Amino acid sequence: MKKAFSLLFIFLSLLAFKNFAFAQQEVIACFNLYQAGDYRRAIEAGRVAVQKYPNSLNAHYCLGISYRMVGEFRLALEHMKKAESLTSNKQDLMRIYNQIGLIYERMGYLDDALLYYSRSLSLARNLGNKSMQASVLDNIAGVYYKKGELDKALGFYEESLRLTTDEKEKATTYNNIAVIYDQKGDYQKAVEYFQKAIEIDERYGDYRGASITKLNLGDTYRKMKDYEKAEKYILEGLEGVKKVGDKYWEAVGYKYLGWLYEDKGDKKTAKDYLTRAYNLYKSIGAERAAKEVLSEIRELEKKK
């Protein structure tokens, strides 16, 4: 799970300018719907805004982040790149670079993601923005995790946590630290951090975040061979991410169910879920993840 930084400051700043609010209601509607977690309707409003104001940085930015949240990565990248071309402001670019990094990472282009995260982090340090530094450090850690450099990833997560003062923001980092402990085989420590993250997310009403963490917690219970708890948390998490229309994490949920049923010895059901994951990854442009799942499907077929 990645940090994308709150857009509330952008939304409030737009409302502060009455002339802008009057002229670009569609842009404000997009941000408003995004803040409410209604990403599909945010996309609809964003499309109208971009059509009406093709050179609006905020219109392209809002449409880009909304596409990212539902896993439409190619379209997200298109609009975020357009937003990048429309500004030279360091504050804007700091956030745009982070978003482009998030998109590239989801698409599986890890070196490109690191490049943009590094640009964002440099600007955040230059501007003295500690909250943004914490967010980007968290995202950089995620790339190193995917590269298999677990100790390096954990170091970045811990640095991020030290800079995070908002308790709500700590939930993401707790989830990510849990993932590292999971990979190291320290499952009890992983469960402890996952539960911390879920408790914070639910307390602050971030049900998407809680759902993603439940998916990860379920997979950890699978590794512990507690299949009952594993299925419980994976299904709860899957239901939650489907409600908000997050296709990427929906695909992850199907992948986790595939692994669970493979461990339980039901290869047919395992293949069905892995195939669902593969098709969904392909449809949203998550090529690296799709390739990995396809390899797992082929290995499963060989075991027959």
HUHU-V311808 format. One record per backbone hydrogen bond with DSSP energy under -0.5 kcal/mol. NH is the residue of the N-H (numbers start at 1). CO is the residue of the C=O. If there is no record, write none. Layout:
NH&CO ; NH&CO
//
This chain:
4&2 ; 11&7 ; 12&8 ; 13&9 ; 14&10 ; 15&11 ; 16&12 ; 17&13 ; 17&14 ; 18&16 ; 21&17 ; 22&18 ; 23&19 ; 24&20 ; 27&24 ; 28&24 ; 29&25 ; 30&26 ; 31&27 ; 32&28 ; 33&29 ; 34&30 ; 35&31 ; 36&32 ; 37&34 ; 38&33 ; 39&37 ; 42&38 ; 43&39 ; 44&40 ; 45&41 ; 46&42 ; 47&43 ; 48&44 ; 49&45 ; 50&46 ; 51&47 ; 52&48 ; 53&49 ; 56&53 ; 57&55 ; 60&56 ; 61&57 ; 62&58 ; 63&59 ; 64&60 ; 65&61 ; 66&62 ; 67&63 ; 68&64 ; 69&65 ; 70&66 ; 70&67 ; 71&68 ; 72&67 ; 73&71 ; 73&284 ; 76&72 ; 77&73 ; 78&74 ; 79&75 ; 80&76 ; 81&77 ; 82&78 ; 83&79 ; 84&80 ; 85&81 ; 86&82 ; 86&83 ; 87&84 ; 93&89 ; 94&90 ; 95&91 ; 96&92 ; 97&93 ; 98&94 ; 99&95 ; 100&96 ; 101&97 ; 102&98 ; 103&99 ; 104&100 ; 105&101 ; 106&102 ; 107&103 ; 108&104 ; 108&105 ; 109&104 ; 110&108 ; 113&109 ; 114&110 ; 115&111 ; 116&112 ; 117&113 ; 118&114 ; 119&115 ; 120&116 ; 121&117 ; 122&118 ; 123&119 ; 124&120 ; 125&121 ; 126&122 ; 127&123 ; 128&124 ; 128&125 ; 129&124 ; 130&128 ; 133&129 ; 134&130 ; 135&131 ; 136&132 ; 137&133 ; 138&134 ; 139&135 ; 140&136 ; 141&137 ; 142&138 ; 143&139 ; 144&140 ; 145&141 ; 146&142 ; 147&143 ; 148&145 ; 149&144 ; 150&148 ; 153&149 ; 154&150 ; 155&151 ; 156&152 ; 157&153 ; 158&154 ; 159&155 ; 160&156 ; 161&157 ; 162&158 ; 163&159 ; 164&160 ; 164&161 ; 165&163 ; 167&165 ; 169&166 ; 170&166 ; 170&167 ; 171&167 ; 171&168 ; 172&169 ; 173&169 ; 174&170 ; 175&171 ; 176&172 ; 177&173 ; 178&174 ; 179&175 ; 180&176 ; 181&177 ; 182&178 ; 183&179 ; 184&180 ; 185&181 ; 185&182 ; 186&181 ; 187&185 ; 190&186 ; 191&187 ; 192&188 ; 193&189 ; 194&190 ; 195&191 ; 196&192 ; 197&193 ; 198&194 ; 199&195 ; 200&196 ; 201&197 ; 202&198 ; 203&199 ; 204&200 ; 205&202 ; 206&201 ; 207&205 ; 210&206 ; 211&207 ; 212&208 ; 213&209 ; 214&210 ; 215&211 ; 216&212 ; 217&213 ; 218&214 ; 219&215 ; 220&216 ; 221&217 ; 222&218 ; 223&219 ; 224&220 ; 225&222 ; 226&221 ; 227&225 ; 230&226 ; 231&227 ; 232&228 ; 233&229 ; 234&230 ; 235&231 ; 236&232 ; 237&233 ; 238&234 ; 239&235 ; 240&236 ; 241&237 ; 242&238 ; 243&239 ; 244&240 ; 245&242 ; 246&241 ; 247&70 ; 247&245 ; 250&246 ; 251&247 ; 252&248 ; 253&249 ; 254&250 ; 255&251 ; 256&252 ; 257&253 ; 258&254 ; 259&255 ; 260&256 ; 261&257 ; 262&258 ; 263&259 ; 264&260 ; 265&262 ; 266&261 ; 267&265 ; 270&266 ; 271&267 ; 272&268 ; 273&269 ; 274&270 ; 275&271 ; 276&272 ; 277&273 ; 278&274 ; 279&275 ; 280&276 ; 281&277 ; 282&278 ; 283&279 ; 284&280 ; 284&281 ; 285&281 ; 285&282 ; 286&281 ; 287&285 ; 288&107 ; 290&286 ; 291&287 ; 292&288 ; 293&289 ; 294&290 ; 295&291 ; 296&292 ; 297&293 ; 298&294 ; 299&295 ; 300&296 ; 301&297 ; 302&298 ; 303&299 ; 304&300 ; 304&301
//
